[in-house]
Amino acid sequence: MTIHKYIPCLLAAAIIGLGSGACKPKAAEEPAAPKSAGEAAPSSITLKPEAMKTAGIRTGVAEIRPIAKTIRAVGEIAFNPKRTVHLPSRTPGRIEKLFAYQNDKVKAGQLLISFYSRDFLSFQTDLLQTLERSKREGLDDAERRASLNLLESSRNRLRLLDLGEDDLAGIEKSGQAMTLLPIRAPIDGTITESLVNAGDYMDAGLDLFRISDLSTVLANLRIFEKDIASVRTGSEAALRASAFPGRTYTGRIFQLGSILDEKTRTIEARIDLPNPDGDLRPGMYVDADIRAPAGEKALFVPAEAVQDFLNKKVVFVRTAESSFTLRDVETGSPLGEFIEIKRGLKEGEVVAAAGSFFLKSELLKKTLGQD
């Protein structure tokens, strides 16, 4: 077959190939690059009067206020030494009867121990003899004065054994010696330490009990070296004990230590704390916020004016009656219901306080709608 016979076939194949290429789908178009998140992002918002009212928006003014520095400290509750007594044995002897024990609450004058003492019996004998001599008839003035002096000396020896005036008067009135020396509580309080049992023999000067009035206690706080200059006697402190979460105990520093502890680099600060319910127990750990005297001043706005917006601290500055503009700020320390503004605002500028969260929500809607 000659080549002329193939020409029609080749032309037909070429036409079919061109047709099939024309029918192929076009390549998909690449999507447009997304807009930058910060590109033309809305930064202001205007509300209608009814929306302002519904949102409850109230404004506050950026004001200069004195900075009240707060010092953090830790410490523990301790006995009040002014309301704690050690009750010793005043004379050698034996404990015949024990009427109170550790953790008992006692009243001043309450009988705690009946104590046998030879000295007590001997002193009573001297008292009764000198009392009898002082009553004799026919004594001249010098003899009567000497007799009365001896009588008072005998009384004083018994007073040194802590014998009460009522017991002393009872001995003189009855003319009979008491067999056992009564040892009574000197103050109202709690027996926080008992060192004796019935039948124990005690030498003079040994402790029998420690009694503490726990209606007031001390808080011994540790003030770090870096904070010493900011703390004064009279500084107010708010204390918390982990045993009573949510409760705060307040007091003022009445004493600051004069010596720095070389190991902890702290000094001690003491606070008197009322403890009418006895909740605070010596040995408990506490932490405290001490309010230091105001020194420097700084710019503050209401704390509710500051919002978190796109990972930044912002406020909404009023630019017109119902218009607000977003402003980045740098915040500092809180001060009650206010917060310090270190950068981003000037004194006197008006910001949205209550309802600022509503402005933030509306601005977020606009931002997401634009994106």
C-alpha positions in Angstrom: 0.0 0.0 0.0 1.4 3.5 -0.9 1.7 6.3 1.6 -1.2 8.2 0.0 -3.5 5.6 1.4 -2.4 6.5 5.0 -2.8 10.3 4.8 -6.6 10.3 5.5 -6.1 8.1 8.6 -3.4 10.4 10.0 -5.5 13.5 9.5 -8.4 11.9 11.4 -6.2 10.9 14.3 -4.8 14.4 14.6 -8.3 15.9 14.6 -9.4 13.5 17.3 -6.2 14.3 19.4 -6.9 18.0 19.2 -10.5 17.5 20.2 -9.7 15.4 23.2 -7.1 18.0 24.4 -9.7 20.8 24.1 -12.1 18.9 26.4 -9.6 18.4 29.3 -10.6 20.4 32.5 -8.6 23.5 33.4 -6.2 23.4 36.4 -7.9 24.6 39.6 -7.1 28.2 40.5 -4.9 28.7 43.7 -6.8 30.3 46.5 -6.1 33.9 47.3 -3.7 34.5 50.3 -5.6 35.2 53.5 -5.6 38.7 54.9 -3.4 39.5 57.8 -5.3 39.3 61.1 -4.1 42.8 62.1 -4.9 44.3 58.6 -7.7 46.8 59.0 -8.9 45.2 62.3 -11.6 47.3 63.9 -10.3 49.3 66.9 -13.3 51.5 67.7 -17.0 50.9 68.4 -20.1 53.2 68.6 -23.2 52.1 70.4 -26.7 53.4 70.2 -28.1 55.0 73.4 -30.4 52.1 74.1 -27.4 49.7 73.7 -25.4 51.7 76.2 -28.2 51.5 78.7 -28.8 47.8 78.1 -25.1 47.0 78.5 -24.9 49.0 81.7 -21.8 50.8 80.6 -20.4 53.2 83.2 -17.1 55.1 82.9 -14.2 55.8 85.1 -11.3 58.3 85.0 -7.6 57.5 85.0 -6.4 59.1 88.2 -3.1 59.5 90.1 -3.3 57.7 93.4 -0.7 56.9 96.1 0.7 53.4 95.9 0.0 51.3 99.0 2.6 48.6 98.8 1.7 45.1 100.1 4.4 43.1 101.9 4.0 39.3 102.0 5.2 37.5 105.2 4.8 34.1 106.9 4.9 33.2 110.5 3.2 31.3 113.3 0.8 31.8 116.2 2.4 31.9 119.7 1.4 32.3 123.3 1.0 35.9 124.5 3.7 36.1 127.2 1.8 38.9 129.0 -1.0 36.4 129.5 1.0 33.3 130.3 2.2 32.2 133.8 4.3 29.4 135.1 3.0 28.1 138.4 5.8 26.7 140.5 6.1 24.9 143.8 6.8 27.6 146.5 8.0 25.1 149.1 9.2 21.5 149.2 6.4 19.0 149.6 4.1 16.3 148.2 1.1 16.6 145.9 -1.8 15.0 147.8 -4.6 15.7 145.4 -4.8 16.9 141.8 -7.9 18.7 140.7 -7.0 19.9 137.1 -5.2 18.5 134.1 -3.7 19.6 130.8 -6.1 21.4 128.4 -8.6 22.1 131.3 -9.9 25.6 131.3 -9.6 27.2 134.7 -10.8 30.4 136.5 -8.6 32.6 138.7 -8.7 31.3 142.3 -9.8 27.8 141.3 -8.2 25.0 143.4 -5.7 23.0 141.3 -3.7 21.1 143.9 -3.8 20.2 147.6 -0.1 20.2 148.7 1.4 18.8 151.9 4.3 20.9 153.2 6.0 20.9 156.5 7.0 24.5 156.0 3.4 25.4 155.6 2.4 23.8 158.9 5.4 25.4 160.7 4.5 28.9 159.3 0.9 28.5 160.4 2.0 27.6 164.0 4.2 30.7 164.1 1.3 32.8 162.9 -1.1 31.5 165.5 1.4 32.0 168.3 2.3 35.6 167.4 -1.4 36.3 166.9 -2.0 35.0 170.5 0.8 37.1 171.9 -0.5 40.3 170.2 -3.8 39.9 172.0 -2.3 39.8 175.5 -3.2 42.4 178.0 -0.8 44.7 179.7 1.7 45.1 176.8 3.3 48.6 176.6 3.4 50.4 173.3 6.9 49.1 172.3 5.9 45.5 173.1 2.7 45.8 171.2 4.4 47.3 168.1 7.0 44.5 168.2 4.2 41.9 168.5 2.3 43.3 165.6 5.5 43.4 163.5 6.1 39.7 164.2 2.5 39.0 163.3 2.8 40.7 160.0 6.1 38.8 159.3 4.3 35.5 159.9 1.5 36.5 157.5 4.0 37.5 154.9 5.8 34.1 155.1 2.4 32.4 154.3 1.7 34.9 151.5 5.0 33.9 149.9 3.6 30.4 149.6 0.8 31.9 147.5 -1.7 31.5 150.3 -4.7 33.7 149.5 -6.0 36.5 151.8 -9.3 34.6 152.4 -7.4 31.5 153.5 -5.2 33.5 155.7 -8.1 35.2 157.4 -9.8 31.8 157.9 -6.8 30.5 159.8 -6.7 33.5 162.1 -10.4 33.4 162.7 -10.6 29.7 163.4 -7.4 29.5 165.3 -6.7 26.2 163.5 -3.9 25.3 161.0 -4.8 24.0 157.6 -3.5 20.5 156.9 -2.8 21.0 153.2 -1.7 24.1 151.2 -4.2 25.0 148.5 -2.6 25.9 145.2 -4.9 28.0 143.1 -5.0 29.3 139.5 -3.6 32.8 139.4 -5.4 33.8 136.1 -8.3 32.7 133.9 -7.0 30.5 131.1 -6.1 27.0 129.9 -3.6 24.6 131.4 -1.3 24.3 128.4 1.3 22.2 130.2 1.0 19.9 133.3 4.2 18.5 134.8 2.9 16.7 137.8 0.8 13.7 139.0 -0.8 13.0 142.4 1.8 11.7 144.9 4.8 13.5 143.2 7.3 15.0 145.6 8.3 18.5 144.5 11.3 20.6 145.4 10.8 24.4 145.8 10.9 26.2 142.4 9.9 23.3 140.2 7.1 24.1 137.7 3.7 22.5 138.3 1.6 24.0 135.5 1.8 26.5 132.7 -1.5 28.4 132.3 -2.2 30.7 129.3 -5.1 33.0 128.5 -5.7 32.2 124.9 -8.3 35.0 124.4 -5.4 36.9 122.8 -2.4 35.4 121.0 0.6 36.6 119.2 1.5 36.3 115.5 5.2 36.2 115.0 5.9 37.1 111.4 9.2 36.9 109.5 10.0 40.1 107.4 12.5 39.6 104.7 15.5 41.9 104.5 14.4 43.5 101.2 11.1 44.5 102.8 12.4 45.9 106.2 12.4 49.5 105.0 8.7 49.3 104.0 7.4 48.0 107.3 6.7 50.1 110.4 5.3 49.6 113.9 1.6 50.3 113.4 1.4 48.8 110.0 -1.8 46.9 109.4 -1.7 43.2 108.5 -4.3 40.8 107.3 -3.5 37.2 108.3 -4.9 33.8 107.1 -4.5 30.4 108.6 -4.8 27.3 106.4 -7.0 25.7 109.1 -9.7 28.2 108.4 -9.9 29.0 104.7 -11.8 32.1 103.8 -11.3 33.8 107.2 -9.1 36.8 107.7 -7.7 38.1 111.0 -6.5 41.7 111.2 -4.1 43.4 113.6 -1.2 45.9 113.7 2.5 45.4 114.2 3.4 46.6 117.7 7.0 45.4 117.7 9.8 44.9 115.2 12.9 42.9 115.8 16.3 44.7 116.2 18.5 41.7 115.0 18.6 40.2 111.5 18.6 36.4 111.4 21.7 35.5 109.4 20.3 32.2 108.1 16.8 33.3 107.0 17.7 37.0 106.4 14.6 38.1 108.2 13.6 40.0 111.3 10.6 39.3 113.5 7.4 41.4 113.6 4.9 40.8 116.4 1.1 41.3 116.2 -1.5 41.1 119.0 -4.5 39.1 117.8 -7.9 38.9 119.6 -8.9 35.2 119.8 -12.2 35.1 121.6 -13.3 31.8 120.2 -9.9 30.1 120.7 -9.7 29.2 117.0 -6.1 30.4 116.7 -3.8 27.9 118.4 -0.1 28.4 119.2 2.0 26.6 116.7 -0.3 27.3 113.7 1.3 28.6 110.6 -0.1 31.8 109.1 0.6 34.0 106.1 0.1 37.7 106.1 -0.3 40.7 103.8 1.2 43.8 105.5 0.1 47.2 104.1 3.2 49.4 103.9 2.8 53.2 104.2 2.0 54.9 100.9 5.0 56.5 99.3 5.1 56.9 95.5 2.1 57.7 93.3 0.9 56.1 90.0 -1.9 56.1 87.5 -4.9 53.9 88.3 -8.2 53.0 86.6 -11.0 50.8 87.9 -9.9 47.1 87.7 -13.0 46.1 85.7 -11.9 48.5 82.9 -9.0 46.3 81.9 -9.8 43.4 79.5 -7.9 40.7 77.7 -8.2 41.1 73.9 -6.2 39.0 71.4 -3.6 38.2 74.1 -3.2 41.9 75.1 -4.3 44.0 78.0 -6.6 46.7 76.7 -9.0 49.4 77.9 -11.8 51.2 75.9 -11.2 55.0 75.9 -14.2 57.1 75.4 -13.9 59.4 72.3 -17.5 60.6 72.1 -20.7 60.3 74.1 -21.2 56.6 73.1 -18.0 55.9 71.1 -15.0 54.0 72.4 -11.5 53.3 71.0 -9.4 50.2 71.9 -6.1 51.1 73.6 -3.3 48.7 74.5 -2.0 49.2 78.1 0.6 47.8 80.4 -0.7 47.1 83.9 1.0 47.1 87.3 -0.1 46.3 90.8 -3.7 46.1 92.0 -4.9 48.5 94.7 -8.3 47.4 96.0 -10.8 48.0 93.2 -8.2 49.7 91.0 -5.2 48.6 89.0 -2.1 50.5 88.1 -1.5 51.6 84.4 2.2 51.8 83.6 1.8 52.7 79.9 -1.0 53.5 77.4 -3.1 56.1 79.3 -2.8 59.7 80.5 -4.3 61.2 83.6 -7.8 62.4 83.1 -8.7 60.1 80.2 -12.1 58.4 80.5 -12.4 54.7 80.1 -15.3 52.2 80.1 -15.4 50.5 83.4 -18.6 48.5 84.1 -19.8 47.0 80.8 -16.3 47.0 79.2 -16.7 43.3 78.6 -19.7 44.0 76.4 -17.6 46.4 74.3 -15.0 43.7 74.0 -17.6 41.2 72.8 -19.0 43.5 70.2 -15.5 44.3 68.9 -14.7 40.6 68.7 -17.8 40.1 66.6 -16.8 42.9 64.2 -13.3 41.4 64.0 -14.5 37.9 63.3 -17.0 39.2 60.8 -14.4 41.1 58.8 -12.0 38.0 58.8 
